[in-house]
Amino acid sequence: MKNTDMKTDDGLISQWAKSVLSNDEYSSDEELIEYFMTEGPMMEDKAKMLVAKRSFYLNNIVMDDGTVFNPHTRGFQTEAVIK
């Protein structure tokens, strides 16, 4: 099922993309780029931009309102630091 609410033109990352970045530990970067391009749908440069942020999403808890909790420092910050 294609994601129809992807908002990459203005730099926003949809909840769908955040979920994929936060939870997909097993796909290669190339597989994720292909997935974003086919299911997003989005251009390759946007897909690569998202995959470049993958480690941030795997290592932090990003809440729906954009607040980020870093479990390593046990601190909160705004999501703006990753955009």
Rosetta blueprint (number, residue, H / E / L):
1 M L
2 K L
3 N L
4 T L
5 D L
6 M L
7 K L
8 T L
9 D L
10 D L
11 G L
12 L L
13 I L
14 S L
15 Q H
16 W H
17 A H
18 K H
19 S H
20 V H
21 L H
22 S H
23 N H
24 D L
25 E L
26 Y L
27 S L
28 S L
29 D H
30 E H
31 E H
32 L H
33 I H
34 E H
35 Y H
36 F H
37 M H
38 T H
39 E H
40 G L
41 P L
42 M L
43 M L
44 E H
45 D H
46 K H
47 A H
48 K H
49 M H
50 L H
51 V H
52 A H
53 K L
54 R H
55 S H
56 F H
57 Y H
58 L H
59 N H
60 N L
61 I E
62 V E
63 M L
64 D L
65 D L
66 G L
67 T E
68 V E
69 F E
70 N E
71 P L
72 H L
73 T L
74 R L
75 G E
76 F E
77 Q E
78 T E
79 E H
80 A H
81 V H
82 I H
83 K L
